[in-house]
């Protein structure tokens, strides 16, 4: 528990974090990843290079400082962090490394005149408070997952039983446990963590589960990213019969029970978690479902034929697709061009009392968030998830 003087110091550093937080977190990652190779597998180097990870951490540190006296306001952010940590198997021994590097970065970026011993002591106490909360929350999730039917902790070997090209960019991998034991259930929208060995380097990534639970196997559908070490390894070098180390399912972007109409809106590989939600929704209820997908063109459009088949069997499913470019497409899309608000107004029901889930690139999600709000959809009914570090919409 921080004392009143420490709380005052943390509040006083908020303006510094608002203007220089990203410089601080960039320096922090530079120190930690250079001097502590044991934590490198937990971080996607592409997100470091783009600045997305330092920006996300800077925002998280700033939100923590702003809400240091009302931590309950951080519950949604904390839930995201806990689930990401669990999917990558972040452990208590990692936290002292992060803490030491963060305090050193504060000192070196702000300078000794600003980052006095008193300031460092206050931030050390604040960090330890946060670390203790996260460690406790993550331990509870690890324990619960390990003791559920089919559950486990740490890495479990899974066999690649099938590998299917879904589009020019996306390939699905079907995974079943090597021990042939029972399979841990998951909620539609969650993701799996993988531990890969790429030319002797350990890499950890998480990928959305792209089908509703069937109790027999998992499926992830991976987009080949230009220069992506993990995605290119999976596409080019993983074969049927190979074994992958898998961490238990995690994630808080999940389909919630409801009788309201359901809108599932995706762009690109964002289709993967909402596809699992679609299957589950059609299986569990008769509520109206609106499935809207945006793709650059027909070659990169994954699962289109499958969703057409679902729509043919389920009268309460309405399916729309929009291509930026329809040249060479094997099917005629419902619209051509970029996503825009009027298009969404036309495809969604007029009543604002619906549940909306959307995933895609950040500009796309920003547009969806604004458009749904303009349509009157309550903010609590509009849910989204980032692939990679969280950012502001």
N, C-alpha and C positions, 0 to 999 in steps of 0.2 A: 504494500500500500504506500503510495507516495504521500509525503507530508505537504503542508500548505506551501512551503517555500519551493519545493520541487515542482508542484503544480503550476505555480506562478512562473517559474523559469520555462517550463514547457510551453505555456501559453505565449510567453514573450518571444519564443523562437518561431512562432507561426509565420510572421512576415518574412523571415529569412527563408523559410521553406517554400513560401509562395513564389519567391523570386529566384532562389538558388537551389531548390530541392533536386532538380534533375542533374545539375552539376555534381551535387553531393553523392547521389546514388550511382551516377556513372563512375565516379572515382571509387566508390565502395566496391562495385563489381570488378573494376580493374584490379584492385588490391586482392580481393578474395579469390578470384579465379586464377590469378597468377601464383598466389602463394599457397593455395589449398586445393590441389588437384582432386582430392577426395570428394569435393562437392561439385565438380564440373559436370558429372553426368546428370545432375538435377536441373541443369539450365540449358536451354536451347540457344546455341551460339548465334543463330540467325536473328533471334529476338534481341540479343545483345548488340549485334551489328546495326540493326535498324533503329535502335534506341527505344524500342517498345517496352522492353523489360525495365530499364532504368526509369522510364516515364511512369510505368505502372507502380513501381515501388515508391517513387517520389510522391505519387498521388496517395498511396496507402499510408506513408509516413505522415503526410500532411493531414489526412483525414483523422489519423490517430491523435495527432497533436491538437487538432481543433476540437475533438470530442473526448479529450482526456478525462473530463469529469462526468461524462455521460456515455460510457462505453456501450450501453445497450443500443445506441444509435448505429453502432458498427456491426451489429449482428449479421446483416446480409453479406457484407464484405468478409467478415470472419468466416462465415459458412463457405464462401467460395474458396478462400485460402485453405481452410482445413481440407476440403475435398480435393483440391489440386495437390496439396502436400501428401495426402493419403494415397492418391493415384500414383505418385512418384516414390512413395515410401521415404518421406522425410522423417528423420528420427531425432530423439532428444539430443543426441551428441552433435547434431549439426548446428543447434542453436547457439552454443558458445562461440563457434567460429564466426557466425553471422554477426553476433553482438560485438565481438572484438573488432571486426573489420568495420562495422558501422560507426563505432565510437572513434576509431582511428580516422575514418573519413571525415567525420564531423570536425575533429580537431584540425586536420590538414586543409580542409576546404575553407572553413570559417576563420581559421587562424587562432593562435593562442590568446589574442586579445579579446576576441568574441567568445571563443569556445574555452572558457576558463575551467578550472578544476571543478567549480561548483556546477557549471552547465553540463560538463561531462558526467558528473555524478548524478545529476537529475535525469539525464537521458539514459544512463546505465540502469537506474531504477525503473524508468518507464519501459525500457526494452525488456527488462527481466519480467515485469508485470505482464507484458504482452506475450512473451515467450512461454511463461508459465500457463497462461490461459490456452494458448494454442497447443502446447504439449499435452495438457490435460484433455482437451477436446479430441485431439488426434488419437490419443491412447484409448479413449472410449470407443471411437470408430473402429480402430484396429481390433480391439477386443470383441466388439459386437460382430464384425465381419468374420472373424476367425471361428466364432461359436455358432453361427447360423448354419443351417443344413447346406452341405456342400462348400462351406466356407474355408478360408485359409488365411494365413498371414505371410507376408513376404512374397517371394517369387514362387510360382508353381509352373512346372513345364506343361506346355500345351503343344499338340501336334497340329500342323497346318493340314487339314483334311481336304481342302479345296481352295482354289485360287481362280477368281472369275473377273475378267475385264468388264467393267460396267460402262465405260466410256473411253475416249481417247486419253483421259487423265486419271480416272478413278478405277481402282482395282479392289475387289473384296477378298478378304481372307477369312476362311471358316476355320475355327479353332475348337478342338475338343481336348479334354484333359488327358495327359499321357498316362495317368494312373487309372483311367477309366472310372474314376469315382464320381460321385454326384456333383452337380454344377450349382454354384451359388446363384440365386436369383438376383435380378437387378430391376431397376425401374426404367421405363423407356425415357431416353434422353441422357442416360448416364454414359460413362466412358470407361475404357480399360487402360491401364498402364502397361507398357512393355519395357523390358530391359533387353537391349540389343548389344551385340558385340560386333562392331564394325571395324575390321582390320585391327583388332586388339584394343580398340577404344570403347569403353562402356558409354552407351547413350540411353537415356530414358525419355519416353514420349507417351502421351496419352491420345487415344483415338476413340471417337464416338462408336458406340454399339449401334449398328445400322439396321437392326431388326428387333422385333418384340421378342421377349424371352420365350424359349421353347423347351427349356430344361435339358437340352441335348448338347448344344454347342453355342459358341459365341460367333458373331460376325462383326468385323470392322471393315470399313471401306475407306481406303487411303488415297488421297490425291497426290499425284507426283508433283512436287514443288521444284521449280528450277533451282538447282544447287542444294536442294534439301538432302542432307546426309541420310536421315532415317527413311524418308519416303522413297528415295531412289534405291536404297539398300533393300527395302521391302519389295519394291516393284521388280528390281533386276536380279536379285540374288537369293531371295527366299523362294523355296520351291515346295510343292506338295510333299508331305512327309517330313519336312524340317520341323525342329522343335524351337519354340519361342518361350522365354520366361515372361509370365504374365502376372500382374498384380491385380487384386480384386477390384470389381467395379466400384466407381465412386461418381460423385457429381450431384449438384443440387438443382440443376436445370432439368426438371422431370415433369412428366404429365400428371397433373392433379385431377382428382375425381371431380366431376362437375356434370350438370345436365345442360349447361349453356351451349350454344353453337360453338364450334371449335374452328379456329383459323390457324393453319400451319403454313408459314411463309418462309421460303428459303431462297438462297442464291448460291450457285456453285456447289461446293462440297458441304455447304450448310444443310443440304438435304439429308445428311446421314442421321443426325439425332431425331429430326422431325419425321423421318420415315418410320423409325421404331415407334414413335408416338402414334402415327397414322394407323399402323397395324393393330396396335393395342386398342385404340379408340374404336375401330371398326369391329373388333372382336368383343368389346365389352359393353357397347351401348348403341342406341339408334339415334344419337344426337346428330344434327347436321354438321358435316365436316367440309371445310373449304381448304383445299390443298393448292397452294400457289407457289410456283417455282420459276426462278429466273436463271437463265444460262446464256453464255456468250453465243453459243451456236448448237446445232444438233449433234456435232461430233463429241462435245464435252457434256452433253445432257445425259446424266446417269439415271437409271430406274424409270425412265419415261414409259416404256412399254408395260412394265409391271404395274405402275400406278393406273394406266389405262385399263388393265385387266381388273384391278380392284374396283375402279369406278363402274365397270360393266356389271360387276356382281353386287354392288352396294348402291342403291338408289339415293341414299342420303349423303353420298360423297360427290362433291363437285371439284373438278380438277382443271386448273388453268396453268398454262406455261407461256413464258415470254422469252424470245431470243433477241439478243442485241443484233444479230445478223442471221437471217434465215437462208442465205445462199448455200446450196448443197444439202439442205436439211432433208431427211427422209420423211419428215412429218411436217404438217403445217401448224405452226404455233398459234395460240390464241391472240398474240400481239407480237409486234416487233419493235425493238428499241429499248431504251432504259426504263427502269421502274419509275413511275410517277404517281402522285397522289390520286389524280382523277381515275386512273386505271384501277387502283385498289378500291376506290369508292364503288366502281361499277361491279367488281367481282365479289365484294363482301356484302353480307346482309345489311339492310338499312338499320336494323336495331343495333345499338351500341353495346348491348348486354351480351358480350361474347368473350371467350377466352382466346387470346392470341399468343402464339409462340413464333419467334422469328430468329433466324440465324443466317449470317453471311458476312461479307466484308463490312468494315466499319461504316463507310458512307451509306451503304445500303441499309444497315441497321438504324443509323441515325434518321434516315428518311422514313423507315417503317415506324419508328418510335413517334416521330412528329405527326405522321399521318394518322396513326391510330388514335393519338391524343386529340387530333382535330376532328376525328369521327366520333369522339365522345367515349371511346373505350377507356374505362378506368385504368389508371396507371398500375394498380395491383393486378389487373387482368392481362397486362401486356408484358410477357416474359421473354428474356433473351439471354444468349450466352456468347462469350467470345471464344474463338479458337485462338489460344495464345493469351498473352497478358491482357488483363482487363484495361479498358480505356473509358474515357468519358464520351457519352453520346450527346 
